[in-house]
Amino acid sequence: MEWMKTFSTDYANAVTAIVACGAFILAAITLWYLKREYSSKYRPYVIPVVHAEPFPEKPGCVVSIIPTNVGPHPCNIKLSKITLHIGDETHDTPDMKEWILLAPQGVGVQMPAGHINENGVSKIREGRYRKNRVELSFVMHTISVEGKYEKTKSFAYEIDILGKNPQTLFRPEWSVDA
């Protein structure tokens, strides 16, 4: 009868050890899966909006880029190669030196891209350039806060200044991926 008591005790300990190892492995797999799913949803989703604010009392406008984080998590953003083409003239805006933390669906950052004065507006309206339009192009770099997801994309916009109020039009066909 002693051997039955020993077998029962050893069997119970073995089963407990196997169940504990199985539970540990299942917990590790579950944590890995949850981390993977969470971090895939953590990538930045940023959409740039170009805004042209007209000058009061005279023709012309100030052009700004407003990156908007439409994702659920904060991310870092940087704008570079900001170029404003007014007719045949090209005007560069200095690149952002530092990354800016962009909150989700919160306060936006407004990056000035340049301005179009009344001289430029009158030259475009009178057709004095070979290319009588205003174009804005820039490259937007986004990176998640944890540094895992990084994306670089170029954008191009046309700014219509022929009417009373300037209008911005997104031109994806003019964008060249960076």
PyRosetta script that sets phi, psi and omega in degrees:
from pyrosetta import init, pose_from_sequence

init()
pose = pose_from_sequence("MEWMKTFSTDYANAVTAIVACGAFILAAITLWYLKREYSSKYRPYVIPVVHAEPFPEKPGCVVSIIPTNVGPHPCNIKLSKITLHIGDETHDTPDMKEWILLAPQGVGVQMPAGHINENGVSKIREGRYRKNRVELSFVMHTISVEGKYEKTKSFAYEIDILGKNPQTLFRPEWSVDA")
pose.set_psi(1, -24.4)
pose.set_omega(1, 179.2)
pose.set_phi(2, -63.4)
pose.set_psi(2, -39.1)
pose.set_omega(2, -179.6)
pose.set_phi(3, -65.0)
pose.set_psi(3, -30.5)
pose.set_omega(3, 178.5)
pose.set_phi(4, -69.8)
pose.set_psi(4, -37.7)
pose.set_omega(4, 179.0)
pose.set_phi(5, -67.6)
pose.set_psi(5, -42.3)
pose.set_omega(5, 178.3)
pose.set_phi(6, -64.9)
pose.set_psi(6, -44.0)
pose.set_omega(6, 179.4)
pose.set_phi(7, -62.2)
pose.set_psi(7, -41.5)
pose.set_omega(7, -179.1)
pose.set_phi(8, -63.9)
pose.set_psi(8, -43.4)
pose.set_omega(8, 179.9)
pose.set_phi(9, -66.5)
pose.set_psi(9, -46.6)
pose.set_omega(9, -179.7)
pose.set_phi(10, -65.0)
pose.set_psi(10, -39.4)
pose.set_omega(10, 180.0)
pose.set_phi(11, -64.5)
pose.set_psi(11, -43.6)
pose.set_omega(11, 179.4)
pose.set_phi(12, -64.1)
pose.set_psi(12, -42.3)
pose.set_omega(12, 177.5)
pose.set_phi(13, -64.2)
pose.set_psi(13, -40.1)
pose.set_omega(13, -179.6)
pose.set_phi(14, -65.8)
pose.set_psi(14, -44.6)
pose.set_omega(14, 179.2)
pose.set_phi(15, -64.3)
pose.set_psi(15, -41.1)
pose.set_omega(15, 178.5)
pose.set_phi(16, -62.9)
pose.set_psi(16, -42.6)
pose.set_omega(16, 179.5)
pose.set_phi(17, -65.0)
pose.set_psi(17, -40.8)
pose.set_omega(17, 179.4)
pose.set_phi(18, -66.4)
pose.set_psi(18, -42.1)
pose.set_omega(18, 178.9)
pose.set_phi(19, -65.9)
pose.set_psi(19, -40.4)
pose.set_omega(19, 178.8)
pose.set_phi(20, -64.4)
pose.set_psi(20, -42.9)
pose.set_omega(20, 177.6)
pose.set_phi(21, -63.5)
pose.set_psi(21, -42.6)
pose.set_omega(21, 178.0)
pose.set_phi(22, -62.1)
pose.set_psi(22, -42.3)
pose.set_omega(22, 179.1)
pose.set_phi(23, -65.5)
pose.set_psi(23, -39.8)
pose.set_omega(23, 177.9)
pose.set_phi(24, -63.9)
pose.set_psi(24, -43.9)
pose.set_omega(24, 178.8)
pose.set_phi(25, -64.4)
pose.set_psi(25, -42.2)
pose.set_omega(25, 178.4)
pose.set_phi(26, -64.2)
pose.set_psi(26, -40.1)
pose.set_omega(26, 177.7)
pose.set_phi(27, -65.7)
pose.set_psi(27, -40.0)
pose.set_omega(27, 179.2)
pose.set_phi(28, -65.4)
pose.set_psi(28, -42.7)
pose.set_omega(28, 178.2)
pose.set_phi(29, -64.7)
pose.set_psi(29, -41.1)
pose.set_omega(29, 178.8)
pose.set_phi(30, -63.5)
pose.set_psi(30, -44.3)
pose.set_omega(30, 177.9)
pose.set_phi(31, -63.1)
pose.set_psi(31, -41.9)
pose.set_omega(31, 178.1)
pose.set_phi(32, -62.0)
pose.set_psi(32, -44.6)
pose.set_omega(32, 180.0)
pose.set_phi(33, -64.2)
pose.set_psi(33, -44.3)
pose.set_omega(33, 179.3)
pose.set_phi(34, -64.3)
pose.set_psi(34, -40.1)
pose.set_omega(34, 177.6)
pose.set_phi(35, -63.6)
pose.set_psi(35, -42.4)
pose.set_omega(35, 179.1)
pose.set_phi(36, -63.6)
pose.set_psi(36, -44.6)
pose.set_omega(36, 179.5)
pose.set_phi(37, -66.0)
pose.set_psi(37, -42.0)
pose.set_omega(37, -179.7)
pose.set_phi(38, -65.3)
pose.set_psi(38, -44.7)
pose.set_omega(38, -177.5)
pose.set_phi(39, -71.0)
pose.set_psi(39, -26.6)
pose.set_omega(39, 176.9)
pose.set_phi(40, -71.5)
pose.set_psi(40, -27.0)
pose.set_omega(40, 176.1)
pose.set_phi(41, -85.9)
pose.set_psi(41, -5.7)
pose.set_omega(41, -174.8)
pose.set_phi(42, -89.0)
pose.set_psi(42, -4.8)
pose.set_omega(42, -177.7)
pose.set_phi(43, -66.6)
pose.set_psi(43, 150.4)
pose.set_omega(43, -176.7)
pose.set_phi(44, -73.3)
pose.set_psi(44, 141.7)
pose.set_omega(44, 174.6)
pose.set_phi(45, -126.4)
pose.set_psi(45, 97.1)
pose.set_omega(45, -175.4)
pose.set_phi(46, -121.2)
pose.set_psi(46, 133.2)
pose.set_omega(46, 177.7)
pose.set_phi(47, -120.2)
pose.set_psi(47, 125.4)
pose.set_omega(47, 177.7)
pose.set_phi(48, -86.0)
pose.set_psi(48, 142.2)
pose.set_omega(48, 176.0)
pose.set_phi(49, -121.3)
pose.set_psi(49, 130.3)
pose.set_omega(49, 177.5)
pose.set_phi(50, -100.7)
pose.set_psi(50, 129.2)
pose.set_omega(50, -176.8)
pose.set_phi(51, -121.3)
pose.set_psi(51, 130.3)
pose.set_omega(51, 177.1)
pose.set_phi(52, -114.8)
pose.set_psi(52, 108.7)
pose.set_omega(52, -178.0)
pose.set_phi(53, -95.9)
pose.set_psi(53, 116.8)
pose.set_omega(53, -177.6)
pose.set_phi(54, -69.2)
pose.set_psi(54, 148.9)
pose.set_omega(54, 174.1)
pose.set_phi(55, -70.2)
pose.set_psi(55, 143.2)
pose.set_omega(55, 175.2)
pose.set_phi(56, -74.5)
pose.set_psi(56, 137.1)
pose.set_omega(56, 171.9)
pose.set_phi(57, 72.5)
pose.set_psi(57, -1.0)
pose.set_omega(57, 178.0)
pose.set_phi(58, -152.3)
pose.set_psi(58, 158.7)
pose.set_omega(58, 179.8)
pose.set_phi(59, -70.1)
pose.set_psi(59, 152.4)
pose.set_omega(59, -179.9)
pose.set_phi(60, 122.0)
pose.set_psi(60, 171.5)
pose.set_omega(60, -178.6)
pose.set_phi(61, -159.9)
pose.set_psi(61, 163.3)
pose.set_omega(61, 173.7)
pose.set_phi(62, -104.0)
pose.set_psi(62, 129.1)
pose.set_omega(62, -177.1)
pose.set_phi(63, -104.5)
pose.set_psi(63, 130.3)
pose.set_omega(63, -179.8)
pose.set_phi(64, -133.1)
pose.set_psi(64, 151.6)
pose.set_omega(64, 175.1)
pose.set_phi(65, -109.0)
pose.set_psi(65, 128.2)
pose.set_omega(65, -179.5)
pose.set_phi(66, -120.1)
pose.set_psi(66, 99.5)
pose.set_omega(66, 176.1)
pose.set_phi(67, -75.7)
pose.set_psi(67, 131.7)
pose.set_omega(67, -178.3)
pose.set_phi(68, -118.5)
pose.set_psi(68, 123.6)
pose.set_omega(68, 178.2)
pose.set_phi(69, -85.1)
pose.set_psi(69, 108.9)
pose.set_omega(69, -179.9)
pose.set_phi(70, -96.6)
pose.set_psi(70, 0.0)
pose.set_omega(70, 178.1)
pose.set_phi(71, -84.6)
pose.set_psi(71, 172.6)
pose.set_omega(71, -177.3)
pose.set_phi(72, -85.4)
pose.set_psi(72, -3.7)
pose.set_omega(72, -174.7)
pose.set_phi(73, -128.4)
pose.set_psi(73, 152.6)
pose.set_omega(73, 177.2)
pose.set_phi(74, -68.1)
pose.set_psi(74, 157.7)
pose.set_omega(74, 177.2)
pose.set_phi(75, -151.1)
pose.set_psi(75, 169.0)
pose.set_omega(75, 177.0)
pose.set_phi(76, -102.4)
pose.set_psi(76, 145.5)
pose.set_omega(76, -177.3)
pose.set_phi(77, -138.6)
pose.set_psi(77, 149.9)
pose.set_omega(77, 176.7)
pose.set_phi(78, -147.4)
pose.set_psi(78, 136.5)
pose.set_omega(78, 177.4)
pose.set_phi(79, -108.8)
pose.set_psi(79, 138.5)
pose.set_omega(79, 178.7)
pose.set_phi(80, -143.4)
pose.set_psi(80, 169.1)
pose.set_omega(80, 178.9)
pose.set_phi(81, 52.4)
pose.set_psi(81, 43.7)
pose.set_omega(81, 179.9)
pose.set_phi(82, -78.7)
pose.set_psi(82, 116.2)
pose.set_omega(82, -176.5)
pose.set_phi(83, -130.4)
pose.set_psi(83, 127.5)
pose.set_omega(83, 177.6)
pose.set_phi(84, -109.8)
pose.set_psi(84, 116.3)
pose.set_omega(84, 178.5)
pose.set_phi(85, -100.8)
pose.set_psi(85, 113.2)
pose.set_omega(85, 176.5)
pose.set_phi(86, -108.3)
pose.set_psi(86, 101.6)
pose.set_omega(86, -174.0)
pose.set_phi(87, 63.6)
pose.set_psi(87, -122.0)
pose.set_omega(87, 179.1)
pose.set_phi(88, -94.8)
pose.set_psi(88, -1.1)
pose.set_omega(88, -179.2)
pose.set_phi(89, -93.3)
pose.set_psi(89, 141.2)
pose.set_omega(89, 179.4)
pose.set_phi(90, -117.8)
pose.set_psi(90, 129.6)
pose.set_omega(90, -179.8)
pose.set_phi(91, -125.3)
pose.set_psi(91, 123.1)
pose.set_omega(91, -179.9)
pose.set_phi(92, -98.4)
pose.set_psi(92, 142.8)
pose.set_omega(92, 174.9)
pose.set_phi(93, -105.5)
pose.set_psi(93, 136.7)
pose.set_omega(93, 179.1)
pose.set_phi(94, -57.9)
pose.set_psi(94, 143.5)
pose.set_omega(94, 179.1)
pose.set_phi(95, -68.3)
pose.set_psi(95, 156.7)
pose.set_omega(95, 173.4)
pose.set_phi(96, -70.6)
pose.set_psi(96, 130.0)
pose.set_omega(96, -178.8)
pose.set_phi(97, -79.3)
pose.set_psi(97, -35.1)
pose.set_omega(97, -173.6)
pose.set_phi(98, -119.2)
pose.set_psi(98, 158.0)
pose.set_omega(98, 174.5)
pose.set_phi(99, -75.8)
pose.set_psi(99, 144.4)
pose.set_omega(99, 177.5)
pose.set_phi(100, -114.3)
pose.set_psi(100, 132.8)
pose.set_omega(100, 177.2)
pose.set_phi(101, -79.4)
pose.set_psi(101, 124.1)
pose.set_omega(101, -177.1)
pose.set_phi(102, -111.2)
pose.set_psi(102, 119.1)
pose.set_omega(102, -179.1)
pose.set_phi(103, -75.0)
pose.set_psi(103, 153.2)
pose.set_omega(103, 177.9)
pose.set_phi(104, -73.4)
pose.set_psi(104, 127.0)
pose.set_omega(104, 175.3)
pose.set_phi(105, 45.1)
pose.set_psi(105, 42.3)
pose.set_omega(105, -178.5)
pose.set_phi(106, -126.2)
pose.set_psi(106, -140.4)
pose.set_omega(106, -177.6)
pose.set_phi(107, -66.0)
pose.set_psi(107, 130.6)
pose.set_omega(107, -180.0)
pose.set_phi(108, -93.4)
pose.set_psi(108, 161.1)
pose.set_omega(108, 177.4)
pose.set_phi(109, -106.9)
pose.set_psi(109, 136.6)
pose.set_omega(109, -179.8)
pose.set_phi(110, -114.3)
pose.set_psi(110, 115.0)
pose.set_omega(110, -178.9)
pose.set_phi(111, -103.0)
pose.set_psi(111, 116.9)
pose.set_omega(111, 178.8)
pose.set_phi(112, -67.2)
pose.set_psi(112, 134.4)
pose.set_omega(112, -179.5)
pose.set_phi(113, -109.0)
pose.set_psi(113, -11.1)
pose.set_omega(113, 179.6)
pose.set_phi(114, 139.7)
pose.set_psi(114, -173.4)
pose.set_omega(114, 177.5)
pose.set_phi(115, -142.7)
pose.set_psi(115, 157.1)
pose.set_omega(115, 177.8)
pose.set_phi(116, -114.3)
pose.set_psi(116, 115.2)
pose.set_omega(116, -177.3)
pose.set_phi(117, -86.9)
pose.set_psi(117, 176.4)
pose.set_omega(117, -175.2)
pose.set_phi(118, -66.8)
pose.set_psi(118, -26.8)
pose.set_omega(118, 176.4)
pose.set_phi(119, -64.9)
pose.set_psi(119, -46.1)
pose.set_omega(119, 177.7)
pose.set_phi(120, -63.3)
pose.set_psi(120, -40.1)
pose.set_omega(120, 179.2)
pose.set_phi(121, -64.1)
pose.set_psi(121, -45.4)
pose.set_omega(121, -178.2)
pose.set_phi(122, -66.7)
pose.set_psi(122, -37.2)
pose.set_omega(122, 178.0)
pose.set_phi(123, -64.6)
pose.set_psi(123, -39.4)
pose.set_omega(123, 178.8)
pose.set_phi(124, -69.8)
pose.set_psi(124, -43.6)
pose.set_omega(124, -179.8)
pose.set_phi(125, -64.7)
pose.set_psi(125, -31.7)
pose.set_omega(125, 179.2)
pose.set_phi(126, -88.4)
pose.set_psi(126, -5.6)
pose.set_omega(126, 176.2)
pose.set_phi(127, 74.3)
pose.set_psi(127, 37.4)
pose.set_omega(127, -177.8)
pose.set_phi(128, -83.8)
pose.set_psi(128, -12.8)
pose.set_omega(128, 179.4)
pose.set_phi(129, -98.1)
pose.set_psi(129, 163.1)
pose.set_omega(129, 172.0)
pose.set_phi(130, -70.4)
pose.set_psi(130, -39.8)
pose.set_omega(130, 178.6)
pose.set_phi(131, -115.4)
pose.set_psi(131, 101.4)
pose.set_omega(131, -173.8)
pose.set_phi(132, -91.7)
pose.set_psi(132, 68.1)
pose.set_omega(132, 175.8)
pose.set_phi(133, -155.2)
pose.set_psi(133, 166.5)
pose.set_omega(133, 178.5)
pose.set_phi(134, -111.7)
pose.set_psi(134, 129.1)
pose.set_omega(134, 179.9)
pose.set_phi(135, -124.9)
pose.set_psi(135, 143.7)
pose.set_omega(135, 174.4)
pose.set_phi(136, -125.9)
pose.set_psi(136, 127.9)
pose.set_omega(136, 176.1)
pose.set_phi(137, -130.7)
pose.set_psi(137, 147.3)
pose.set_omega(137, 179.3)
pose.set_phi(138, -160.5)
pose.set_psi(138, 165.1)
pose.set_omega(138, 176.9)
pose.set_phi(139, -116.6)
pose.set_psi(139, 131.0)
pose.set_omega(139, 179.9)
pose.set_phi(140, -112.1)
pose.set_psi(140, 126.0)
pose.set_omega(140, 177.3)
pose.set_phi(141, -107.6)
pose.set_psi(141, 128.0)
pose.set_omega(141, 175.4)
pose.set_phi(142, -124.7)
pose.set_psi(142, 147.6)
pose.set_omega(142, 177.7)
pose.set_phi(143, -147.9)
pose.set_psi(143, 139.6)
pose.set_omega(143, 178.5)
pose.set_phi(144, -68.8)
pose.set_psi(144, 159.0)
pose.set_omega(144, -177.2)
pose.set_phi(145, -61.4)
pose.set_psi(145, -36.1)
pose.set_omega(145, 179.5)
pose.set_phi(146, -77.1)
pose.set_psi(146, -9.0)
pose.set_omega(146, 177.5)
pose.set_phi(147, 81.4)
pose.set_psi(147, 11.1)
pose.set_omega(147, -175.5)
pose.set_phi(148, -84.4)
pose.set_psi(148, -39.8)
pose.set_omega(148, -177.0)
pose.set_phi(149, -110.9)
pose.set_psi(149, 126.1)
pose.set_omega(149, -178.9)
pose.set_phi(150, -132.6)
pose.set_psi(150, 138.7)
pose.set_omega(150, -178.8)
pose.set_phi(151, -142.8)
pose.set_psi(151, 139.8)
pose.set_omega(151, 176.0)
pose.set_phi(152, -126.5)
pose.set_psi(152, 126.5)
pose.set_omega(152, -177.7)
pose.set_phi(153, -143.0)
pose.set_psi(153, 141.3)
pose.set_omega(153, 178.1)
pose.set_phi(154, -99.8)
pose.set_psi(154, 150.6)
pose.set_omega(154, -178.2)
pose.set_phi(155, -132.6)
pose.set_psi(155, 150.8)
pose.set_omega(155, 176.0)
pose.set_phi(156, -137.9)
pose.set_psi(156, 137.0)
pose.set_omega(156, 179.9)
pose.set_phi(157, -131.6)
pose.set_psi(157, 150.7)
pose.set_omega(157, 171.4)
pose.set_phi(158, -110.4)
pose.set_psi(158, 137.5)
pose.set_omega(158, 179.2)
pose.set_phi(159, -113.4)
pose.set_psi(159, 113.1)
pose.set_omega(159, -178.7)
pose.set_phi(160, -86.8)
pose.set_psi(160, 113.8)
pose.set_omega(160, -178.4)
pose.set_phi(161, -112.7)
pose.set_psi(161, 14.1)
pose.set_omega(161, -177.9)
pose.set_phi(162, -73.8)
pose.set_psi(162, -28.1)
pose.set_omega(162, 179.4)
pose.set_phi(163, -89.1)
pose.set_psi(163, -172.0)
pose.set_omega(163, -179.9)
pose.set_phi(164, -68.2)
pose.set_psi(164, -46.2)
pose.set_omega(164, 179.0)
pose.set_phi(165, -107.4)
pose.set_psi(165, 133.9)
pose.set_omega(165, 179.1)
pose.set_phi(166, -69.5)
pose.set_psi(166, 146.9)
pose.set_omega(166, 178.4)
pose.set_phi(167, -126.8)
pose.set_psi(167, 142.0)
pose.set_omega(167, 178.3)
pose.set_phi(168, -106.8)
pose.set_psi(168, 139.2)
pose.set_omega(168, -179.6)
pose.set_phi(169, -127.4)
pose.set_psi(169, 127.7)
pose.set_omega(169, 177.6)
pose.set_phi(170, -75.6)
pose.set_psi(170, 130.6)
pose.set_omega(170, -179.0)
pose.set_phi(171, -120.6)
pose.set_psi(171, 83.5)
pose.set_omega(171, -177.6)
pose.set_phi(172, -65.8)
pose.set_psi(172, -24.5)
pose.set_omega(172, -179.5)
pose.set_phi(173, -70.6)
pose.set_psi(173, -19.4)
pose.set_omega(173, 178.3)
pose.set_phi(174, -89.3)
pose.set_psi(174, -13.3)
pose.set_omega(174, -177.1)
pose.set_phi(175, -75.5)
pose.set_psi(175, 135.8)
pose.set_omega(175, 173.9)
pose.set_phi(176, -116.1)
pose.set_psi(176, 121.5)
pose.set_omega(176, -177.0)
pose.set_phi(177, -61.9)
pose.set_psi(177, 136.4)
pose.set_omega(177, -177.0)
pose.set_phi(178, -80.7)
pose.dump_pdb("model.pdb")
